[in-house]
């Protein structure tokens, strides 16, 4: 199955920010049952990528008021891309086995 995914988070603060640090866990991991065809993450600041102990990709970014500059009130983060999935064989087999036992037809 080919999935087109789009995620948006909008930040809006009622008071000016001096500094904010965010960590984004928005990138899917490729494995035997899914392939990441394309993936993009964007944020108002520079993104720094790192992997956790499980191999998941996370991005960090910060919002900071520039010296003598304007205060930050809002920002948006977006992640989008295409992921192709393949069903796990044991899940498909289990589903087929379970549906054979169940029927919606009334018994006579």
C-alpha positions as CSV (number, residue, x, y, z in Angstrom):
1,X,0.0,0.0,0.0
2,X,1.4,3.4,-0.9
3,X,0.7,6.1,1.7
4,X,1.1,9.8,1.2
5,X,1.6,11.4,4.6
6,X,1.5,15.0,5.7
7,X,1.9,16.3,9.2
8,X,1.7,20.0,10.3
9,X,2.1,21.5,13.8
10,X,1.6,25.2,14.3
11,X,3.0,26.9,17.4
12,X,1.5,30.2,18.6
13,X,2.5,31.7,21.9
14,X,0.6,34.4,23.8
15,X,3.8,36.0,25.1
16,X,7.1,36.6,23.3
17,X,9.6,33.8,23.5
18,X,13.2,34.2,24.4
19,X,14.2,30.7,23.5
20,X,12.5,27.3,22.7
21,X,14.1,24.0,21.9
22,X,12.0,21.3,20.1
23,X,12.7,17.7,19.3
24,X,10.7,16.2,16.4
25,X,10.1,12.5,16.1
26,X,8.3,12.6,12.7
27,X,10.4,10.4,10.4
28,X,9.2,6.9,9.8
29,X,11.7,4.1,9.9
30,X,12.3,1.7,7.0
31,X,12.1,-2.0,7.8
32,X,11.2,-5.3,6.1
33,X,7.5,-4.3,5.9
34,X,7.8,-0.6,4.9
35,X,10.0,1.5,2.6
36,X,10.3,5.3,2.9
37,X,10.2,6.4,-0.8
38,X,10.6,10.1,0.1
39,X,10.5,12.1,3.3
40,X,11.0,15.8,4.2
41,X,10.9,17.7,7.5
42,X,10.9,21.5,7.7
43,X,11.0,23.9,10.6
44,X,11.5,27.7,11.0
45,X,15.1,27.0,12.2
46,X,18.0,24.8,11.2
47,X,17.3,21.1,11.8
48,X,19.9,18.9,13.4
49,X,19.4,15.1,12.8
50,X,20.4,12.3,15.2
51,X,19.4,8.7,15.8
52,X,18.2,7.3,19.1
53,X,19.2,3.9,20.5
54,X,16.5,2.2,18.5
55,X,17.6,3.7,15.2
56,X,14.8,6.2,15.0
57,X,15.7,9.5,13.3
58,X,14.8,12.6,15.3
59,X,15.4,16.2,14.5
60,X,16.1,19.1,16.9
61,X,15.6,22.8,16.2
62,X,15.4,26.0,18.3
63,X,13.5,29.2,18.1
64,X,15.5,32.1,19.6
65,X,15.2,35.8,19.7
66,X,18.1,37.4,17.9
67,X,20.0,39.9,19.9
68,X,18.2,43.2,19.5
69,X,15.7,41.5,17.2
70,X,12.1,40.7,17.3
71,X,10.5,38.3,19.7
72,X,9.3,35.0,18.3
73,X,5.5,34.4,18.6
74,X,4.8,31.6,16.2
75,X,6.2,28.9,14.0
76,X,5.3,25.8,12.0
77,X,6.7,22.4,11.5
78,X,5.9,20.2,8.6
79,X,6.7,16.6,7.7
80,X,5.6,14.9,4.5
81,X,6.4,12.1,2.2
82,X,5.5,8.7,0.7
83,X,5.8,5.4,2.5
84,X,5.1,2.0,0.9
85,X,4.0,-0.8,3.2
86,X,3.8,-4.6,2.8
87,X,1.6,-6.6,5.2
88,X,3.5,-8.9,7.5
89,X,2.9,-12.5,6.3
90,X,2.0,-13.7,9.8
91,X,-0.7,-11.0,10.2
92,X,-2.3,-11.8,6.8
93,X,-2.3,-15.5,7.6
94,X,-3.8,-14.9,11.1
95,X,-6.5,-12.7,9.6
96,X,-7.4,-15.3,7.0
97,X,-7.6,-18.0,9.7
98,X,-9.8,-15.9,11.9
99,X,-12.2,-14.8,9.1
100,X,-12.8,-18.5,8.1
101,X,-14.2,-19.2,11.6
102,X,-16.5,-16.1,11.6
103,X,-19.4,-15.6,9.4
104,X,-22.2,-13.1,9.2
105,X,-24.6,-15.5,7.6
106,X,-27.4,-16.7,10.0
107,X,-27.2,-20.3,11.1
108,X,-30.0,-22.6,10.0
